[in-house]
Amino acid sequence: MDFRAIGMGLAFALMWSSAFTSARMIVIDAPPLTALAFRFLFSGIIGVAIALAMGQSWRLNRAQWRATLIFGVCQNALYLGLNFVAMQWIEASLAAIIASTMPLMVALFGWLVFGDRVRPLGLAGLVAGVIGVALIMGARLSGGVDVLGMVLCFVAALALSAATLSVRGASSGGNVMMIVGLQMFVGAALLTVAAVAFESWTVHWTPRLLGAFAYTTLVPGVLATWVWFWLVARIGAVKAATFHFLNPFFGVLVAAVLLSERLGLADIIGVVIIAGGILAVQISKQAR
């Protein structure tokens, strides 16, 4: 892995983790599904416009179209949609911690469902991840966390795991920025239907809302997604996923700095254990 890939991986982890804090800011002042649908619409327009300026084509191969649809449904509509709804009731730091368990879920389901061979280091990482999650959830439940919000975040992480499995097909054959834009439109379409069905238009137009919306649209929405596809194409999905071990750290750090969210000792210990488990799983995959 070269220095450019490391730098891009660090940037991706920071941008991806910061999205939970900006999302928390948005849902305070706007209905979550409506705000997210508009975000994807604008991100999609920007992404496709950049792709056309780069000379990229709408003509994707079958694997790219399939992956684009799956990614649009699983990551945008389900993962981010459920997280936005959940963050009406839970803190951004908790949502970031739960989302960061995605690499562990992918490895666990690969082992249990598909019979993937897991090396001892990977198995230790899975056990560590479960212990870290249990430690944090136990502390949060005793402190009165909203159970529905927490469950929605776990379901969202499962959807993100499915989306991650589609990235390899989406990153091959070029047209990466076009794929980024098109999968945004998939999410926008589905979330618009959900917003019309379940939400009312009540928005408090504040500088915080406008700033968070612009940041979420441009940085986690377009830039971070493009960096992720670039990483997968350059170093492979397994190595790229290694950077997810930084998400718990960055997620709680950004939330603490910008939202003044407090973290208990159990949270800190749990984050360290989960991050170590993610790193162990990814190192074991690379060794294999």
N, C-alpha and C positions, 0 to 999 in steps of 0.2 A: 504494500500500500504506500503510494507516494505522498509527499507533503501536501500537494494540492488536494488530493482526496481527503486527507486528514483535516485540512482546513475547511473544506466544504462540508465534511461530516459534522464537525463542531458547529458550524454555522447552521446546518440543518437542525441539529438537536436544540439549539437555542431558539431558533425561530419556531419550531414545532411546539416546544414547551411553553413559549410565551403566549400561544394562542388561547390557552385556558384562562389566563388573566384578562386578555382583551375580550374574550367571550363573556366572562363574568361581568365586565363593565357594560357590555351591550345589553344583556338580559335584564339588568337593573332598570333600564329606561325604555326597552322595546320588547314586543313579543318575540320569543326566540326563533320560531320557525319562519316567521315573516322576515325578520332581519337576516337570517341565514340564507333564505331564498334570494333576497336582493344581493347579498354578498356574492353568492355563486354566479348570479347573472352578470354582475360587473366584472368579476374575476374571469368568467368565461369570455366575455367580450374582449378584455385586455389580452388574455392568453391567445385567443385566435388571431387577433390583430397583430400581435408580435410574431406569431407563427407565419402568417402570410407575408409579413415584412421580411422574414428570414427565408422566404421561398419555399416553405413547407407546404405539403399537399393534404387535401381532405381525403385522398385515396389511401386508406389504411388497409392493411391486410386483415384476414379474418381473425387472427389471434389478437391483433391490436384492437379491433372493434369489440371483440368479446371482453377483453380486459378493460377497455374504456368503460363499457356499460357496467361491468361488475364493480369497478373502482368507483364509478359515479354513484351507484346504488349503495354499496357497502360503506365506503369511507365518507362520502358527502352526505347522503340522505340519512343513513342509519347511524354511523359513528358520530359525526358531528351534530346531526339533528338531535340524537338522544342526549349527547353531552350538553348541548345548549339548553335543552329542556331541563335537564337535571341541575344545571348550575343556577336555576332559579332558587334552589333549596339547599345546595351544598357548596362548599368553598372550592375555589379554583385549584388549590393545592391538592385536595383530595381527588378531584377529577383527574389531575395530571398524574398522580401516583397510580390510580387504577388503570389509566390508559397505558402507562409505561409497562404494564405486565403483559402486553401483547406478544412480545417475543417468547415469553415463557408459555403462553397459551399455544402459540404455533408449535413449539417444540413438544409440549405435552400431548396435544392432539395428534401430532405426527407419530408419536410413540404409541399411544393407546389405540388410535383408530387405524392408522396406516402401517403400523409395525416397523416404523423407522428405528434403526439401531441407535441407542443412546449410550455414549461413552460414560464412564464413571464420573468424570468432571461435569458432564452435562446433567447427569442424574442428581449430583450434589447441588448444581445450580437450580434445578427445578424444586428440590426440597427447600433450599434456602429461600427461593421466591415465595413458596407457599407459607413458610414461617413468617417472612417479612410482611406479607399481606395480612395474615391472621393477627399479627401483632398490632398493625395499624387499625384494622377493622375493629378489633376488640376494644382498643382505646377510644375510637370514634363512637362506637355504639354505646359504650358506657357514658360518653359525654353527650349523648342525645342527637346524633347525626340523623338526618332524614333517610330512612331506609329505602324508600322508593327512588330517591335520587341516586343513592349508591347502587341499587340494582340496575338502574338505567345505564349507569356508567360501565358496569360489568358487561351488560349486553352490548353496549357500544364497542367495547374492546374486542368482543368476539367478532363483531362485524368487521372491525379493522383487521383482525387476523385473516379473515377471508379475503379482504381487499389486498392485503400484502402478498398473498399467494398468486394474485393476478398480475403483479408488477412486472415479472420477468417477461411475459408475453407483450406487455405494453411498451417495454423499453427497447425491444429489438426492432430493427427495420427502419429506424429514423422517425422523423415527424414527432419528436418528443413534446415540443411545446404545443403542437396542434392537439395532441392527446390530452395534455394538461387542460387546455381550454374546453375541449369537447366534454370531458368528464365533469367539468363544472356545470355545463348546461344540463347534463343528466340530473345532477343533484338539485339544481334550481327548479326544474320541471316537477320533480317528485315533491319537493318541499312546498312549492306553491300550492299544490293540491291539498296537502296536509294543513297548511296555514289557513286556507280558505275554509276548510272543514272544521277546524278546531280553535281558531284564534279570532280575536277581535282587534281592530286597528286602534291601539292606544299607545302613542309614542310620546315620550318626554324629550324634546329636542334640546340636548345639553351639549356643551363642548366635549365632555367626556364621551358621550355616545358617538359624536361625529369623528373624534380622533380615533377611538377604538375601532369603529367600523372601517375607516380608511386603512388603518394599520392591518386589521385582520384580512381585508380584501387583497391588499398588495403583498404583504410579507408572508404570513402563513399560507394565504390562499394561493398565490401565484408563484412567488419566488421559492418558498420551501418545497412545494410540490415538484417544481422543475428541478431543484437541487437533488431531491430524492431520486427521481428518475435518472438523472445524470450519474449519481453515485452507483445505482444498480447497474447501469450500462457499463460503467468504468471498472468497478471492482467486484460486481456480483451481489446478489441479494443477501447472501449470508454475511459477507464482510460489511456490507452497508448497514445491516440490521444491528451490528455491534454498537453503533452509535446510539441506539435506543437506551443503552444502559445509563446514559447521561440525562435522560429525560426526567427521572425523578428528582435529581439534584436541581436542574434548571427550572423545572416546574414549580417546586416549592420556593426556590430562591426568588424568582420573578414575582410570585404571588405575595411573598413576604415584603419585598421592597415596594411594590406598587399598590398593594391592597392592604398592607399591614396585617396579613393573616398570621396568627400565632400558631406555632408548632410545639407540640409537647415532646418530651424525651422519647416516648414510644414512637412518635412519628419519625423522628430523626434516625433512631436505630433501625426502624423498619425500612426507611428509604435506603440506608446503607446496605442492608441485607438484600433487598430487592435488586439494587444496582449490581451488587456482587453476583447474585444469582443469574441475572441477565448476561453479564460479562462471561461468567463461567460457561453458560450454555452456548454462547456464540463462539468462544474459543474452542470448545469441544467440537463444534461443527467444522471450524476451519481445520482443526487437526485431522478430522476424518477425511 
